Amino acid sequence: MSKQAALIGLDSSKAEDLGARLDTLLANYQVLYTNVRGFHWNIKGNDFFELHTKFEEIYTDLQTKIDEVAERILTIGGTAEHRFSEYLKVSEIKEHAPEASGQAGVRALVEGFSVLIGLQRDIMNLAGDAGDEGTSALMSDYIREQEKLMWMLNAYLN
């Protein structure tokens, strides 16, 4: 990691630590993305039209963030993991069984986004210590968006 990190003014050991944490975040994003695709496909019931559309909106946004996180890993000199078997080993978010219940799907989203927000806060703090404004700003943007989404998802559940 040292050469690429040095090119953008980061200490290589701090960049390496950040890269490892970002890889864990990437794994969690990938598992949540796959879960949300499943919720989108399998939803049934009175909320079908509303939630089918909402789940698609969420997984599309997750797909964008997955790409951005992977590219940030590369930017600071790391290698982005792409094997799902490796994601499952490190992800705090677990694979969700097929789910037709909108309530269960939204509860799983709340749990998943809680994990992401916590990881992103940790990474933002690490990035601050490393002087990595790029990673810090990315995490800050994600946290802000996801806190609002959490408010909306919890409003739905209540």
Phi, psi and omega in degrees: 000341193300317184296308181295318179299317180296324180300329180254013172083024180253145172295130187295323180290324177291322177296322179296317177298316178298317179301319179295318179292321177294325177296321176295318177299317178302317178300315180295319176299316183296318180292317178298317178305312181296320177299315182294323175301317178297319178298317179301315183289323192258357183301140176220163173108189186298332182265013186308305187296316180296310185284326177304315179292316182295316179299320178297318177301316182291313182292330176295318177295318178299320180299318177297315181294324176302313180296317180295319179295315179299318179292328176293321176302314180294321181299324181268008171103007181267187175238125182282123176293141179231358183274123181297327177300324177286323177302315183295333179289328187248346184288134172285331176280129182260157176301139179256137176295158176309136187223126179261343182279123177298318179300314181295319179297317180292321176300319178295324176296316179301315179298315181296314180291331174299317177297311181301315181299317178298315178297318182293324175298315178300314180295320179299319178295317178298318180296321177299316178296330181271356184071025183264084182297325181300311179291318181300314180295320179299313180295320179299316178299315181297315181300313181302312180297316186285331174296319178295317178299319179299320177300316181293316180296319178292326175297321177297316183290334180266000000 
